[in-house]
Amino acid sequence: MARTSFAPTRRRRSPVPIILTIIAVLILALLVYAWAKNKEVAPSRIEQDVTNELAH
């Protein structure tokens, strides 16, 4: 007597959504890193501009 399984056959999920999610997270991380880096550089540029204006 053959055993019949009524459970749906389990298919492997496509790896594409996972890969796209990883790429999206990496792009967001790079954008946040670049934005934070630009914020750190900005105050030193402002200080240089102010001191140059006061010196003249």
GROMACS elastic network, one bead per residue, 0.5 to 0.9 nm:
[ bonds ]
;  ai    aj funct       b0    kb
    5     8     6  0.79974   500
    5     9     6  0.88778   500
    6     9     6  0.87483   500
    7    10     6  0.85336   500
    8    11     6  0.89511   500
   12    15     6  0.88042   500
   13    16     6  0.87557   500
   14    17     6  0.70117   500
   14    18     6  0.81703   500
   15    18     6  0.54147   500
   15    19     6  0.62605   500
   15    20     6  0.87519   500
   16    19     6  0.51290   500
   16    20     6  0.61243   500
   16    21     6  0.85570   500
   17    20     6  0.50932   500
   17    21     6  0.60789   500
   17    22     6  0.86379   500
   18    21     6  0.50803   500
   18    22     6  0.62492   500
   18    23     6  0.86956   500
   19    22     6  0.51407   500
   19    23     6  0.62352   500
   19    24     6  0.86376   500
   20    23     6  0.51088   500
   20    24     6  0.61206   500
   20    25     6  0.86223   500
   21    24     6  0.51035   500
   21    25     6  0.61889   500
   21    26     6  0.86306   500
   22    25     6  0.51637   500
   22    26     6  0.61970   500
   22    27     6  0.86895   500
   23    26     6  0.51078   500
   23    27     6  0.62128   500
   23    28     6  0.86515   500
   24    27     6  0.51797   500
   24    28     6  0.62199   500
   24    29     6  0.85961   500
   25    28     6  0.51170   500
   25    29     6  0.60965   500
   25    30     6  0.86461   500
   26    29     6  0.50122   500
   26    30     6  0.61912   500
   26    31     6  0.86482   500
   27    30     6  0.51282   500
   27    31     6  0.62434   500
   27    32     6  0.86976   500
   28    31     6  0.50864   500
   28    32     6  0.62001   500
   28    33     6  0.85431   500
   29    32     6  0.51722   500
   29    33     6  0.60796   500
   29    34     6  0.85917   500
   30    33     6  0.50129   500
   30    34     6  0.60674   500
   30    35     6  0.84940   500
   31    34     6  0.51585   500
   31    35     6  0.60723   500
   31    36     6  0.85512   500
   32    35     6  0.50896   500
   32    36     6  0.60870   500
   32    37     6  0.85106   500
   33    36     6  0.51647   500
   33    37     6  0.60743   500
   33    38     6  0.86251   500
   34    37     6  0.50383   500
   34    38     6  0.61604   500
   34    39     6  0.86466   500
   35    38     6  0.52004   500
   35    39     6  0.63099   500
   35    40     6  0.88554   500
   36    39     6  0.51155   500
   36    40     6  0.64379   500
   36    41     6  0.89449   500
   37    40     6  0.52289   500
   37    41     6  0.65212   500
   37    42     6  0.89031   500
   38    41     6  0.52183   500
   38    42     6  0.62513   500
   39    42     6  0.53404   500
   39    43     6  0.75164   500
   40    43     6  0.66430   500
   40    44     6  0.79862   500
   41    44     6  0.58781   500
   41    45     6  0.68017   500
   42    45     6  0.53059   500
   42    46     6  0.63528   500
   42    47     6  0.88118   500
   43    46     6  0.50422   500
   43    47     6  0.61818   500
   43    48     6  0.86844   500
   44    47     6  0.50721   500
   44    48     6  0.62570   500
   44    49     6  0.87069   500
   45    48     6  0.51552   500
   45    49     6  0.62735   500
   45    50     6  0.87215   500
   46    49     6  0.51593   500
   46    50     6  0.62394   500
   46    51     6  0.87090   500
   47    50     6  0.51796   500
   47    51     6  0.61875   500
   47    52     6  0.85568   500
   48    51     6  0.52710   500
   48    52     6  0.61092   500
   48    53     6  0.86398   500
   49    52     6  0.52036   500
   49    53     6  0.62556   500
   49    54     6  0.87572   500
   50    53     6  0.51819   500
   50    54     6  0.62755   500
   50    55     6  0.86744   500
   51    54     6  0.51103   500
   51    55     6  0.61099   500
   51    56     6  0.88982   500
   52    55     6  0.51689   500
   52    56     6  0.66559   500
   53    56     6  0.56056   500
